[in-house]
Amino acid sequence: MQLEDYFEFLDPDDIRIKGHRIGIDNVIDYYLQGCSPEEILEHFPSLNLEKVNATIAYYQQHKEEIDAYMKRLNDWREQRYQEALKNPSPLMQRLRAIQAQRAKEQVNI
C-alpha cells in the first residue's frame, strides 16, 4: 500500500483521511505543535495509529508541498474570518444584540 492510498484528494486544497471527514491538516497541525501520534489519536479517536502515522509520513515526504497547502488553508480561513467579522450573519447579529442587552442589564442592577 502506498501512502497516497490513505487519503482522498478531493481537490488541491482539500485532502482528507480516507473514510473520514478529517483533513490531513488537522493531524499535521497537532504534529507540528509537538504532539506524538498517540496524543494526536486522543484528539481524533475515530482514526487509528496507522492512519496517523501515514499522515505524518506523507507530510515528511512532501513537506514543502504540504507546508504550502497548509498556508493556503490558513490564509483562506483567515479571509473567511475577516469577512465574517465585517458581515456578520443574522444569527450573529441577534446573538450580539442579546449579549449587549444582558451587559446593559447587568450595569443597571
VEXGU-835927 format. One line per field, with one value per residue (C-alpha): residue number from 1; x, y, z. Coordinates in nm, 2 decimals. Layout:
BEGIN
fido <- NUM | ...
east <- X | ...
north <- Y | ...
up <- Z | ...
END
This chain:
BEGIN
fido <- 1 | 2 | 3 | 4 | 5 | 6 | 7 | 8 | 9 | 10 | 11 | 12 | 13 | 14 | 15 | 16 | 17 | 18 | 19 | 20 | 21 | 22 | 23 | 24 | 25 | 26 | 27 | 28 | 29 | 30 | 31 | 32 | 33 | 34 | 35 | 36 | 37 | 38 | 39 | 40 | 41 | 42 | 43 | 44 | 45 | 46 | 47 | 48 | 49 | 50 | 51 | 52 | 53 | 54 | 55 | 56 | 57 | 58 | 59 | 60 | 61 | 62 | 63 | 64 | 65 | 66 | 67 | 68 | 69 | 70 | 71 | 72 | 73 | 74 | 75 | 76 | 77 | 78 | 79 | 80 | 81 | 82 | 83 | 84 | 85 | 86 | 87 | 88 | 89 | 90 | 91 | 92 | 93 | 94 | 95 | 96 | 97 | 98 | 99 | 100 | 101 | 102 | 103 | 104 | 105 | 106 | 107 | 108 | 109
east <- 0.00 | 0.13 | 0.09 | -0.14 | -0.39 | -0.46 | -0.60 | -0.88 | -0.76 | -1.09 | -0.92 | -0.59 | -0.70 | -0.89 | -0.71 | -0.89 | -0.80 | -0.98 | -1.31 | -1.32 | -1.41 | -1.08 | -0.84 | -0.47 | -0.42 | -0.59 | -0.35 | -0.05 | -0.14 | -0.11 | 0.21 | 0.37 | 0.27 | 0.48 | 0.22 | 0.31 | 0.10 | -0.06 | -0.15 | -0.30 | -0.51 | -0.66 | -0.79 | -0.92 | -1.04 | -1.21 | -0.87 | -0.62 | -0.24 | -0.17 | -0.36 | -0.20 | 0.15 | 0.07 | -0.03 | 0.29 | 0.50 | 0.32 | 0.39 | 0.76 | 0.79 | 0.60 | 0.70 | 0.73 | 0.41 | 0.21 | 0.35 | 0.22 | -0.11 | -0.14 | -0.05 | -0.33 | -0.58 | -0.48 | -0.50 | -0.84 | -0.96 | -0.83 | -1.00 | -1.33 | -1.29 | -1.23 | -1.53 | -1.75 | -1.64 | -1.72 | -2.05 | -2.20 | -2.48 | -2.83 | -2.78 | -2.45 | -2.62 | -2.90 | -2.66 | -2.46 | -2.78 | -2.87 | -2.53 | -2.53 | -2.87 | -2.76 | -2.45 | -2.67 | -2.90 | -2.60 | -2.49 | -2.84 | -2.86
north <- 0.00 | 0.34 | 0.64 | 0.81 | 0.52 | 0.65 | 0.98 | 1.12 | 1.41 | 1.59 | 1.90 | 2.07 | 2.24 | 1.95 | 1.63 | 1.41 | 1.09 | 0.81 | 0.71 | 1.02 | 1.38 | 1.47 | 1.67 | 1.59 | 1.95 | 1.86 | 1.58 | 1.78 | 2.08 | 1.87 | 1.71 | 2.05 | 2.15 | 1.86 | 1.60 | 1.24 | 1.01 | 0.87 | 1.22 | 1.30 | 0.99 | 1.12 | 1.42 | 1.20 | 0.87 | 0.77 | 0.73 | 0.46 | 0.48 | 0.35 | 0.64 | 0.90 | 0.76 | 0.75 | 1.12 | 1.22 | 1.01 | 1.17 | 1.51 | 1.43 | 1.30 | 1.60 | 1.87 | 2.17 | 2.09 | 2.03 | 2.34 | 2.54 | 2.36 | 2.44 | 2.81 | 2.83 | 2.67 | 2.91 | 3.21 | 3.10 | 3.05 | 3.40 | 3.56 | 3.39 | 3.50 | 3.86 | 3.86 | 3.72 | 4.00 | 4.26 | 4.10 | 3.90 | 3.66 | 3.75 | 3.49 | 3.66 | 4.00 | 3.86 | 3.70 | 4.02 | 4.22 | 3.97 | 3.99 | 4.37 | 4.38 | 4.14 | 4.35 | 4.66 | 4.49 | 4.39 | 4.75 | 4.86 | 4.60
up <- 0.00 | -0.09 | 0.14 | -0.11 | -0.06 | 0.29 | 0.16 | -0.06 | -0.27 | -0.32 | -0.47 | -0.44 | -0.12 | 0.04 | 0.13 | 0.37 | 0.55 | 0.36 | 0.53 | 0.75 | 0.72 | 0.89 | 0.68 | 0.69 | 0.81 | 1.13 | 1.21 | 1.08 | 1.30 | 1.61 | 1.49 | 1.42 | 1.78 | 1.90 | 1.97 | 1.94 | 1.72 | 2.04 | 2.16 | 1.81 | 1.84 | 2.16 | 1.96 | 1.68 | 1.83 | 1.51 | 1.35 | 1.42 | 1.48 | 1.13 | 0.97 | 1.20 | 1.12 | 0.75 | 0.76 | 0.94 | 0.69 | 0.40 | 0.55 | 0.60 | 0.24 | 0.09 | 0.34 | 0.10 | -0.09 | 0.23 | 0.40 | 0.10 | 0.13 | 0.50 | 0.43 | 0.16 | 0.41 | 0.69 | 0.45 | 0.33 | 0.69 | 0.79 | 0.49 | 0.58 | 0.94 | 0.84 | 0.61 | 0.89 | 1.12 | 0.86 | 0.75 | 1.05 | 0.97 | 1.10 | 1.38 | 1.49 | 1.48 | 1.70 | 1.95 | 1.98 | 2.04 | 2.32 | 2.47 | 2.46 | 2.62 | 2.90 | 2.96 | 2.98 | 3.23 | 3.45 | 3.47 | 3.58 | 3.86
END
